Amino acid sequence: MGLADRITRNWARLALGAAVVASGVALAVPLAGSGDAPVAAPMTRAVAPARRAAASVPAALPTADPAVAAAAWTAEHPPPPPPLPVPAALPNPSAHRDLVEIGRIQIPRTGVDQPVREGVEQMVIDAGPAHWPGTASFGGWGNVVLAGHRTSHTEPFLRNAELAPGDDVVLSDATGTYHYAVTKVEVVPNTAMWIVDQHPGRTLTIFTCHPIGSSAERLVVHAELRTRPRPGA
């Protein structure tokens, strides 16, 4: 065998050995992954932090603290108003109703200082100033509606025609004292049931018979709250 043949054979052996070594390394890679260090481990390590981050985000944000929410309201962005009261239907005038005092009305200009009772049945109005059920509470959101006689029984509203814009009407109950300022005095038909309607604001409506000695019409006094409102209403 000549030198060239030997060199050719040696290069062939070296090439074969290199191929075997390369094959062994190629086989060693997947085998190494099947031992203590799985091939998927690097992927698991990459995904695990993402899973932990997702778990740290709550499924639903907690409700805002009422005190924090209240502090967010401003004069430019006030809180939504409460719902308006719903007046009760006109009752049977002759129906019986227990006399329950709910507060007091004072009108300095006319000298009125009397208890107010709940209900507008005849027997309640005969006893004195009466609050229409379902209308606003004293100092509350909506329209407080009071009724009373003008010339009979305790005649609390005999001098209501003397009232003028700015006059003070004071309503009080267990929650506090509320001052209303008269805004208007008017005469309406005795069928004008709109006077008990509720509307945004804190107002007072007082109605009585008109003219004196007749029930053909109604004398109505309108007023607006000018002091701190009823707590929570």
C-alpha positions as CSV (number, residue, x, y, z in Angstrom):
1,M,0.0,0.0,0.0
2,G,1.4,3.3,-1.0
3,L,1.6,6.4,1.1
4,A,-1.3,8.0,-0.7
5,D,-3.5,5.0,0.1
6,R,-2.5,5.1,3.8
7,I,-3.2,8.8,4.0
8,T,-6.6,8.3,2.3
9,R,-7.5,5.5,4.7
10,N,-6.4,7.6,7.8
11,W,-8.6,10.5,6.6
12,A,-11.5,8.2,6.2
13,R,-11.1,6.8,9.7
14,L,-10.9,10.3,11.1
15,A,-14.0,11.3,9.2
16,L,-15.8,8.2,10.4
17,G,-14.8,8.9,14.0
18,A,-15.9,12.5,13.8
19,A,-19.3,11.4,12.5
20,V,-19.7,8.9,15.3
21,V,-18.7,11.6,17.9
22,A,-21.1,14.0,16.3
23,S,-23.8,11.4,16.4
24,G,-23.2,10.7,20.0
25,V,-23.4,14.4,20.9
26,A,-26.6,14.7,18.9
27,L,-28.1,11.7,20.8
28,A,-26.8,13.1,24.1
29,V,-28.9,16.2,23.9
30,P,-32.4,14.6,24.1
31,L,-31.1,12.0,26.5
32,A,-29.8,14.7,28.8
33,G,-33.3,16.2,28.7
34,S,-34.9,13.0,30.0
35,G,-32.9,12.9,33.2
36,D,-33.0,15.3,36.2
37,A,-33.1,18.3,34.0
38,P,-36.2,18.0,31.6
39,V,-36.1,19.8,28.3
40,A,-39.4,21.5,29.3
41,A,-37.8,23.0,32.4
42,P,-36.6,26.2,30.8
43,M,-40.1,26.8,29.4
44,T,-41.7,26.1,32.8
45,R,-39.3,28.6,34.4
46,A,-40.3,31.2,31.8
47,V,-44.0,30.6,32.2
48,A,-44.1,30.4,36.0
49,P,-43.5,34.1,36.7
50,A,-46.2,35.1,34.3
51,R,-48.7,32.8,36.1
52,R,-47.7,34.2,39.5
53,A,-48.2,37.8,38.1
54,A,-51.7,36.9,36.8
55,A,-52.6,35.4,40.2
56,S,-51.7,38.6,42.0
57,V,-54.5,40.5,40.1
58,P,-57.9,40.2,41.9
59,A,-60.8,38.8,39.9
60,A,-62.8,41.9,40.8
61,L,-61.8,45.2,42.2
62,P,-63.2,45.9,45.7
63,T,-66.0,48.4,46.1
64,A,-64.8,51.9,46.8
65,D,-65.0,53.0,50.4
66,P,-68.0,55.3,50.9
67,A,-65.9,57.9,52.6
68,V,-63.5,57.9,49.7
69,A,-66.4,58.2,47.2
70,A,-68.0,61.0,49.2
71,A,-64.7,62.9,49.2
72,A,-64.6,62.7,45.4
73,W,-67.7,64.7,44.9
74,T,-67.2,68.4,44.2
75,A,-69.4,71.5,43.5
76,E,-68.8,70.9,39.8
77,H,-69.5,67.1,40.1
78,P,-72.1,66.7,42.9
79,P,-73.4,63.2,43.9
80,P,-76.7,62.1,42.3
81,P,-79.8,63.3,44.1
82,P,-81.9,60.8,46.1
83,P,-85.1,59.5,44.7
84,L,-88.2,61.7,45.1
85,P,-90.9,60.8,47.5
86,V,-94.2,59.4,46.2
87,P,-97.3,61.1,47.6
88,A,-100.1,58.9,48.9
89,A,-103.4,58.9,47.0
90,L,-106.2,61.2,48.2
91,P,-107.8,59.4,51.1
92,N,-111.5,59.0,52.0
93,P,-112.1,62.2,54.0
94,S,-114.3,60.4,56.5
95,A,-112.0,57.5,57.1
96,H,-110.7,57.0,60.7
97,R,-107.0,57.5,61.4
98,D,-105.1,57.5,64.6
99,L,-103.8,61.0,65.6
100,V,-100.0,60.8,65.5
101,E,-97.9,63.8,66.0
102,I,-94.8,63.9,63.8
103,G,-93.4,67.4,64.6
104,R,-94.3,71.0,64.9
105,I,-94.8,74.1,62.7
106,Q,-94.1,77.7,63.7
107,I,-94.8,80.8,61.6
108,P,-93.5,83.9,63.5
109,R,-95.4,86.4,61.3
110,T,-98.8,84.9,62.0
111,G,-98.1,83.6,65.5
112,V,-98.7,79.9,64.6
113,D,-97.1,77.3,66.9
114,Q,-98.9,74.0,66.7
115,P,-98.1,70.2,66.4
116,V,-98.3,68.6,63.0
117,R,-100.0,65.2,62.6
118,E,-99.7,62.5,59.9
119,G,-102.6,62.1,57.4
120,V,-105.0,64.4,55.6
121,E,-108.3,62.7,56.6
122,Q,-110.9,65.2,57.9
123,M,-110.4,64.2,61.5
124,V,-106.7,64.8,61.3
125,I,-107.1,68.2,59.7
126,D,-109.7,69.1,62.3
127,A,-107.1,68.5,65.0
128,G,-104.6,70.9,63.4
129,P,-101.9,71.1,60.7
130,A,-101.6,67.9,58.8
131,H,-98.8,66.3,56.7
132,W,-99.7,64.6,53.5
133,P,-98.4,61.0,53.7
134,G,-95.7,60.1,51.2
135,T,-94.6,63.7,50.6
136,A,-91.2,64.9,51.8
137,S,-90.2,64.7,55.5
138,F,-89.3,67.9,57.3
139,G,-86.0,69.2,55.8
140,G,-86.0,66.3,53.4
141,W,-85.5,66.0,49.6
142,G,-88.7,66.8,47.7
143,N,-91.8,68.8,48.6
144,V,-93.3,68.8,52.2
145,V,-97.0,69.2,51.9
146,L,-99.1,70.5,54.8
147,A,-102.9,71.1,55.0
148,G,-105.0,72.9,57.6
149,H,-108.2,74.8,58.3
150,R,-108.4,78.6,57.9
151,T,-111.4,79.5,60.0
152,S,-112.6,76.5,61.9
153,H,-111.2,74.2,64.7
154,T,-107.7,75.4,65.5
155,E,-107.6,77.7,62.4
156,P,-103.8,77.4,62.0
157,F,-103.7,79.1,58.6
158,L,-106.2,81.9,59.1
159,R,-103.6,84.6,58.4
160,N,-101.6,82.8,55.6
161,A,-102.6,85.5,53.1
162,E,-100.4,87.9,55.1
163,L,-97.2,86.0,54.3
164,A,-94.7,87.5,51.9
165,P,-91.5,86.3,50.2
166,G,-88.7,85.9,52.7
167,D,-91.0,85.1,55.7
168,D,-89.8,82.3,58.0
169,V,-91.7,79.0,58.4
170,V,-90.1,76.6,60.9
171,L,-90.7,72.9,60.9
172,S,-89.2,70.7,63.6
173,D,-89.2,67.0,64.5
174,A,-86.9,64.5,66.3
175,T,-84.2,65.0,63.7
176,G,-83.8,68.8,64.0
177,T,-85.2,72.2,63.2
178,Y,-85.6,73.4,59.6
179,H,-86.2,77.0,58.4
180,Y,-88.1,77.6,55.2
181,A,-88.3,81.0,53.4
182,V,-91.6,81.8,51.7
183,T,-91.2,82.3,48.0
184,K,-94.8,82.8,46.7
185,V,-98.4,82.9,47.9
186,E,-101.1,82.1,45.3
187,V,-104.7,81.1,44.9
188,V,-105.5,77.9,42.9
189,P,-108.7,75.9,42.1
190,N,-109.7,73.4,44.7
191,T,-109.1,70.7,42.1
192,A,-105.4,71.6,41.7
193,M,-103.8,68.4,42.9
194,W,-100.5,69.3,41.4
195,I,-99.7,71.2,44.5
196,V,-98.7,67.9,46.2
197,D,-96.3,66.9,43.3
198,Q,-92.7,66.2,44.2
199,H,-89.8,67.8,42.4
200,P,-86.0,68.1,42.8
201,G,-85.2,70.5,45.7
202,R,-86.3,70.9,49.3
203,T,-89.5,72.8,49.3
204,L,-92.7,73.3,51.4
205,T,-96.3,73.7,50.3
206,I,-99.0,74.8,52.7
207,F,-102.6,74.9,51.5
208,T,-105.9,76.0,53.1
209,C,-109.4,77.0,52.1
210,H,-110.0,80.3,50.2
211,P,-111.7,82.7,50.4
212,I,-112.4,82.8,54.1
213,G,-115.5,80.9,54.9
214,S,-115.5,79.0,51.6
215,S,-113.7,75.9,50.1
216,A,-114.2,77.0,46.5
217,E,-110.5,77.6,46.1
218,R,-107.2,77.0,47.8
219,L,-104.7,79.5,49.2
220,V,-101.3,78.1,48.7
221,V,-98.0,79.1,50.3
222,H,-94.7,78.0,48.7
223,A,-91.4,78.0,50.6
224,E,-87.8,76.7,50.2
225,L,-85.4,75.3,52.8
226,R,-82.7,77.8,53.7
227,T,-80.9,75.9,56.5
228,R,-79.1,72.5,56.7
229,P,-81.2,69.6,55.3
230,R,-82.5,66.6,57.1
231,P,-79.7,64.1,57.9
232,G,-79.5,61.4,55.3
233,A,-82.4,62.8,53.2
